[in-house]
Amino acid sequence: MENYDADTGLEVIALLRAYDYGTEINDLIDGAAAALKKYEYDDAVELLWKVLS
């Protein structure tokens, strides 16, 4: 993907954080949010893929 929108991504992650998925998944979601805040899109994508696997 070439075009990312960190603000939209953070809004979606905020919705995910409304639930408790357990420490491992919560940490991945928090890490993805932190990466988006730093505009590290590849890192955010990698962490979110781990959530899905």
Backbone bond lengths (Angstrom), bond angles and torsions (degrees), N, CA, C in turn:
res aa  C-N    CA-C-N  psi(-1)  N-CA   C-N-CA  omega(-1)  CA-C   N-CA-C  phi
1 M - - - 1.433 - - 1.527 108.63 -
2 E 1.298 117.52 135.76 1.450 120.53 -176.95 1.518 113.05 -98.86
3 N 1.317 117.78 -28.36 1.456 120.81 -176.36 1.523 110.35 -111.92
4 Y 1.313 115.17 118.70 1.455 120.69 178.45 1.520 108.92 -117.74
5 D 1.296 115.80 151.23 1.452 121.95 176.00 1.524 106.64 -127.31
6 A 1.328 116.51 100.55 1.458 120.94 -175.76 1.527 111.17 -60.27
7 D 1.323 118.09 -38.60 1.466 120.49 -178.74 1.526 111.61 -62.79
8 T 1.317 116.96 -43.45 1.460 120.47 178.58 1.523 110.03 -65.51
9 G 1.304 116.50 -42.18 1.463 120.57 177.83 1.519 111.64 -60.08
10 L 1.323 116.92 -41.92 1.459 120.82 179.22 1.527 111.53 -67.23
11 E 1.320 117.30 -33.88 1.469 120.54 176.36 1.529 110.43 -64.30
12 V 1.320 116.38 -42.46 1.466 120.51 179.41 1.524 109.95 -66.37
13 I 1.312 116.84 -42.37 1.462 120.44 179.13 1.524 110.49 -63.73
14 A 1.323 117.59 -36.82 1.467 120.48 176.88 1.532 110.21 -60.33
15 L 1.317 117.03 -37.72 1.472 120.48 176.53 1.532 111.04 -65.87
16 L 1.328 116.35 -40.18 1.467 120.27 178.32 1.522 111.23 -63.61
17 R 1.328 116.77 -37.63 1.451 120.88 -176.24 1.527 112.56 -70.98
18 A 1.314 117.62 -6.84 1.465 120.54 177.77 1.533 111.04 -68.57
19 Y 1.305 117.47 -15.63 1.458 122.84 -178.86 1.518 109.94 -114.98
20 D 1.307 116.40 153.85 1.467 121.71 176.88 1.529 108.22 -100.95
21 Y 1.313 115.24 110.62 1.467 121.22 -179.02 1.518 112.54 -97.83
22 G 1.305 117.05 0.65 1.454 121.34 -174.91 1.516 109.30 102.37
23 T 1.308 115.11 159.16 1.459 121.44 -172.50 1.527 113.18 -56.77
24 E 1.318 117.52 -46.68 1.471 120.39 -175.39 1.534 111.36 -60.95
25 I 1.316 117.14 -49.72 1.467 121.20 -178.63 1.525 110.55 -69.98
26 N 1.333 116.96 -42.21 1.466 119.78 178.04 1.526 111.18 -58.31
27 D 1.331 116.90 -40.90 1.467 120.55 178.84 1.526 111.68 -64.54
28 L 1.333 116.79 -38.74 1.462 120.25 177.07 1.528 111.05 -64.19
29 I 1.325 116.28 -43.13 1.459 120.86 179.36 1.528 110.31 -64.13
30 D 1.333 116.40 -43.45 1.471 120.17 177.59 1.524 111.48 -63.42
31 G 1.322 116.13 -38.31 1.463 120.27 177.47 1.518 111.99 -64.91
32 A 1.316 116.12 -39.29 1.469 119.88 177.54 1.524 110.33 -64.22
33 A 1.325 116.97 -40.44 1.467 120.33 177.88 1.523 110.62 -63.06
34 A 1.313 116.18 -43.54 1.469 120.07 179.12 1.526 110.99 -62.39
35 A 1.325 116.55 -40.33 1.464 120.53 179.03 1.530 110.76 -64.98
36 L 1.320 117.02 -41.59 1.464 119.49 178.61 1.523 111.75 -63.57
37 K 1.322 116.45 -37.50 1.468 119.93 178.77 1.522 111.79 -63.47
38 K 1.345 116.22 -26.33 1.471 121.54 178.40 1.531 111.50 -96.42
39 Y 1.335 116.76 5.11 1.470 123.12 -177.80 1.526 112.15 61.67
40 E 1.321 116.24 31.35 1.464 122.43 176.48 1.524 107.92 -96.96
41 Y 1.325 114.59 75.56 1.459 121.37 -171.29 1.519 113.22 -64.24
42 D 1.328 117.42 -41.39 1.463 119.37 -179.38 1.528 111.09 -61.68
43 D 1.329 116.32 -40.38 1.466 119.93 178.09 1.525 111.04 -64.70
44 A 1.325 116.55 -41.66 1.460 120.73 179.04 1.526 110.71 -61.80
45 V 1.320 116.49 -44.30 1.468 120.88 179.98 1.524 110.21 -62.56
46 E 1.318 116.72 -43.62 1.466 120.64 -179.92 1.529 110.92 -60.45
47 L 1.313 117.31 -43.70 1.463 120.90 179.50 1.530 111.47 -65.98
48 L 1.312 116.80 -40.92 1.462 119.56 179.74 1.519 112.08 -68.08
49 W 1.328 117.57 -33.93 1.468 119.44 174.80 1.528 110.24 -63.24
50 K 1.325 117.42 -36.18 1.462 120.58 177.62 1.524 111.13 -64.42
51 V 1.326 116.95 -33.87 1.465 120.47 177.07 1.529 109.58 -62.76
52 L 1.307 116.52 -39.45 1.465 120.60 -177.17 1.525 113.70 -77.57
53 S 1.330 116.55 -18.45 1.478 117.85 -175.87 1.511 112.77 -93.89
